[in-house]
């Protein structure tokens, strides 16, 4: 039976994180959101206070990795940011001869992620790379994580990325996909309000919420659940299930 070490909760990252105050003062012009050095410094605090269910998504990614990792295979954490899921995978995997590769195109994120991985004592080898996941050559993948990443990729490039992942995935392998969803108009209003309440409950002011919304608009482009499921099937995955949802954030498991 797979057991999960408590270490992948990335306590070291959380402890080193600074409070997210990026949007706490009025900005004359709000720049588009980017995963730069300023965001990397506060990312654990930012995502914990912005994405409901994030901790559960990370922890369950480790459990799923433990079930689907195959001996002698690669596990990929694409768009790995600071490596929270990378480390959850590391402590969930029991198959022998596995190798975990975390990839992100933000040098600021990878620099910090490498530090957290170096502090971790997991037995599975981990490599962190600063690269573009759209053209990185994947191979012998038993588990791939794509958590809250696809939404930042141009819609016209999403199928190609998922097709590349599916082509590199071993039979019986899995993709973990987490995304922010959009809904029909009436449900969308309710989901938006619940998400705003979540942010307020976590200490974000109305100014911070408004400026963050302005920054991320047209950068994060959500889609419907149906669009995601159909695309995963078109990419080559035979089974797709929704295994988690908290407000407008959802996680899928796609099996080849």
C-alpha positions as CSV (number, residue, x, y, z in Angstrom):
1,X,0.0,0.0,0.0
2,X,1.3,3.5,-0.8
3,X,1.9,5.7,2.1
4,X,2.6,9.4,1.9
5,X,5.4,11.1,3.7
6,X,4.3,14.4,5.3
7,X,7.3,16.1,3.8
8,X,5.8,16.8,0.4
9,X,3.6,19.5,1.9
10,X,6.6,21.8,1.0
11,X,6.8,23.2,4.5
12,X,10.2,24.6,3.6
13,X,8.7,26.6,0.7
14,X,5.8,27.8,2.9
15,X,8.2,28.9,5.6
16,X,10.4,30.8,3.1
17,X,7.5,32.4,1.4
18,X,6.8,36.1,2.0
19,X,3.2,37.4,2.4
20,X,1.6,38.2,-0.9
21,X,1.2,42.0,-0.9
22,X,1.8,42.5,-4.7
23,X,-1.5,44.2,-5.3
24,X,-2.0,45.8,-1.9
25,X,-1.2,49.3,-3.0
26,X,-3.0,51.2,-5.8
27,X,-1.2,50.8,-9.1
28,X,-1.5,53.5,-11.8
29,X,-1.2,50.8,-14.5
30,X,-1.6,47.1,-13.6
31,X,0.8,45.0,-15.7
32,X,-0.2,41.6,-17.0
33,X,0.4,38.8,-14.6
34,X,3.7,36.9,-15.0
35,X,5.5,34.3,-13.0
36,X,8.5,36.6,-12.3
37,X,10.7,37.1,-9.3
38,X,8.1,39.1,-7.4
39,X,5.5,36.3,-7.7
40,X,8.1,33.6,-7.0
41,X,8.9,35.2,-3.7
42,X,5.3,35.1,-2.5
43,X,3.9,32.2,-4.5
44,X,3.1,29.7,-1.7
45,X,1.2,32.3,0.1
46,X,-0.5,33.6,-3.0
47,X,-1.7,30.2,-4.3
48,X,-2.9,29.0,-0.9
49,X,-5.0,32.2,-0.5
50,X,-6.2,32.2,-4.1
51,X,-6.9,28.6,-5.2
52,X,-9.4,26.8,-3.0
53,X,-8.4,23.2,-2.4
54,X,-4.8,23.7,-3.6
55,X,-3.3,21.7,-0.7
56,X,-5.6,18.8,-1.3
57,X,-4.8,18.8,-5.0
58,X,-1.1,18.7,-4.3
59,X,-1.4,15.9,-1.7
60,X,-3.7,13.8,-3.9
61,X,-1.3,14.2,-6.8
62,X,1.2,12.3,-4.7
63,X,-1.3,9.5,-4.0
64,X,-2.2,9.2,-7.7
65,X,1.5,9.2,-8.7
66,X,2.0,6.3,-6.2
67,X,-0.7,4.2,-7.9
68,X,0.2,4.9,-11.6
69,X,4.0,5.2,-11.5
70,X,5.6,2.3,-13.4
71,X,9.1,0.8,-12.7
72,X,11.8,2.4,-14.8
73,X,9.6,5.3,-16.0
74,X,9.6,9.1,-15.9
75,X,7.2,11.2,-14.0
76,X,6.8,14.8,-15.2
77,X,5.5,17.9,-13.3
78,X,4.9,20.4,-16.2
79,X,4.6,24.0,-15.1
80,X,6.0,22.9,-11.8
81,X,6.4,26.4,-10.2
82,X,8.2,25.8,-6.9
83,X,7.9,22.0,-7.0
84,X,5.1,21.3,-4.6
85,X,3.6,18.5,-6.8
86,X,7.1,17.4,-7.8
87,X,7.9,16.6,-4.1
88,X,4.4,15.1,-3.5
89,X,5.2,12.7,-6.4
90,X,8.6,12.0,-5.0
91,X,7.2,10.8,-1.7
92,X,4.2,9.0,-3.2
93,X,6.2,6.8,-5.7
94,X,7.1,3.3,-4.6
95,X,8.0,1.8,-8.0
96,X,11.7,1.2,-8.5
97,X,13.9,3.0,-11.1
98,X,11.6,6.1,-11.5
99,X,12.9,9.6,-12.3
100,X,10.9,12.8,-11.7
101,X,11.4,15.8,-13.9
102,X,9.9,19.2,-13.0
103,X,9.8,21.7,-15.9
104,X,8.9,25.4,-15.8
105,X,9.7,28.3,-18.2
106,X,10.2,30.7,-15.3
107,X,13.8,30.9,-14.2
108,X,12.7,32.6,-11.0
109,X,10.5,29.6,-10.1
110,X,13.1,27.0,-11.0
111,X,15.8,28.6,-9.0
112,X,13.7,28.5,-5.9
113,X,12.4,25.0,-6.7
114,X,15.9,23.6,-7.0
115,X,16.6,24.9,-3.5
116,X,13.5,23.2,-2.0
117,X,14.3,19.9,-3.8
118,X,17.9,20.0,-2.4
119,X,16.5,20.4,1.1
120,X,14.2,17.4,0.6
121,X,15.3,13.9,1.5
122,X,13.2,11.8,-0.9
123,X,14.8,8.7,-2.4
124,X,13.5,9.2,-6.0
125,X,15.9,11.3,-8.2
126,X,14.5,14.7,-9.2
127,X,15.6,17.0,-11.9
128,X,14.4,20.6,-12.2
129,X,14.6,22.2,-15.7
130,X,13.9,25.7,-17.0
131,X,12.4,24.9,-20.3
132,X,9.2,25.4,-22.5
133,X,6.8,22.5,-21.9
134,X,5.4,23.1,-25.4
135,X,8.5,21.8,-27.1
136,X,10.3,19.7,-24.4
137,X,10.7,16.1,-25.6
138,X,8.8,13.8,-23.2
139,X,9.5,10.1,-23.1
140,X,8.5,6.9,-21.1
141,X,6.0,8.9,-19.0
142,X,3.9,6.9,-16.5
143,X,2.6,10.0,-14.7
144,X,2.4,13.6,-15.8
145,X,1.1,16.5,-13.7
146,X,-0.3,19.6,-15.4
147,X,-1.8,21.5,-12.5
148,X,-3.2,25.0,-13.1
149,X,-1.0,25.4,-16.2
150,X,-3.0,24.7,-19.3
151,X,-5.2,27.8,-18.5
152,X,-2.1,30.0,-19.1
153,X,-1.4,28.4,-22.5
154,X,-3.0,29.8,-25.7
155,X,-6.1,27.8,-26.4
156,X,-4.9,26.9,-29.9
157,X,-1.8,25.3,-28.5
158,X,-3.5,23.1,-25.9
159,X,-4.4,20.1,-27.9
160,X,-0.9,19.8,-29.3
161,X,0.5,19.8,-25.8
162,X,-1.9,17.2,-24.5
163,X,-1.3,15.1,-27.7
164,X,2.4,15.2,-27.0
165,X,1.9,14.1,-23.4
166,X,-0.4,11.3,-24.5
167,X,2.0,10.1,-27.1
168,X,4.8,9.9,-24.5
169,X,2.6,8.2,-21.9
170,X,3.1,4.4,-21.4
171,X,0.0,2.2,-21.6
172,X,-1.8,2.5,-18.3
173,X,-0.1,5.7,-17.5
174,X,-1.9,8.8,-16.2
175,X,-2.2,12.6,-16.6
176,X,-3.3,14.7,-13.7
177,X,-4.9,17.9,-15.0
178,X,-6.1,20.7,-12.7
179,X,-7.8,23.8,-14.1
180,X,-10.0,26.8,-13.3
181,X,-13.3,26.2,-15.1
182,X,-16.0,28.4,-16.6
183,X,-19.7,27.6,-16.4
184,X,-23.1,28.7,-17.9
185,X,-23.9,32.2,-16.9
186,X,-26.0,31.7,-13.8
187,X,-23.6,29.1,-12.3
188,X,-20.7,31.3,-13.3
189,X,-22.0,34.2,-11.2
190,X,-22.4,31.9,-8.2
191,X,-19.0,30.3,-8.6
192,X,-17.3,33.7,-9.0
193,X,-19.0,35.0,-5.8
194,X,-17.9,31.9,-3.8
195,X,-14.4,32.3,-5.1
196,X,-14.4,36.0,-4.1
197,X,-15.6,35.0,-0.6
198,X,-12.8,32.6,-0.4
199,X,-10.2,35.3,-1.2
200,X,-11.8,37.7,1.3
201,X,-11.8,35.0,4.0
202,X,-8.0,34.7,3.3
203,X,-7.4,38.3,3.9
204,X,-7.3,39.8,0.5
205,X,-8.8,43.4,0.3
206,X,-11.2,44.5,-2.4
207,X,-8.3,46.5,-3.9
208,X,-6.1,43.4,-4.1
209,X,-8.8,41.4,-5.6
210,X,-9.7,44.0,-8.3
211,X,-6.0,44.6,-9.3
212,X,-5.2,40.9,-9.4
213,X,-8.3,40.3,-11.6
214,X,-7.1,43.1,-13.9
215,X,-3.6,41.6,-14.1
216,X,-4.8,38.1,-14.9
217,X,-7.6,38.9,-17.3
218,X,-6.7,37.7,-20.8
219,X,-3.7,35.8,-19.3
220,X,-5.6,33.0,-17.6
221,X,-8.3,31.7,-20.0
222,X,-10.6,29.1,-18.5
223,X,-12.7,26.6,-20.4
224,X,-15.7,24.4,-19.6
225,X,-15.4,20.9,-18.2
226,X,-16.8,19.5,-21.5
227,X,-14.1,21.2,-23.5
228,X,-11.4,19.7,-21.3
229,X,-12.8,16.2,-21.4
230,X,-13.3,16.2,-25.2
231,X,-9.8,17.5,-25.7
232,X,-8.2,14.9,-23.5
233,X,-10.1,12.2,-25.4
234,X,-9.0,13.7,-28.7
235,X,-5.4,13.8,-27.5
236,X,-5.4,10.0,-27.0
237,X,-6.5,9.3,-23.4
238,X,-9.1,6.5,-23.1
239,X,-10.6,7.3,-19.8
240,X,-11.2,10.7,-18.1
241,X,-12.7,11.3,-14.7
242,X,-13.2,14.4,-12.5
243,X,-11.7,13.4,-9.2
244,X,-11.9,16.7,-7.3
245,X,-13.6,20.0,-7.4
246,X,-13.7,23.0,-5.0
247,X,-15.8,25.9,-6.3
248,X,-14.5,26.7,-9.8
249,X,-11.3,24.7,-9.6
250,X,-11.3,21.1,-10.8
251,X,-8.9,18.2,-11.2
252,X,-9.2,15.4,-13.8
253,X,-7.4,12.1,-14.1
254,X,-6.8,10.9,-17.7
255,X,-5.7,7.3,-18.3
256,X,-4.1,6.1,-21.5
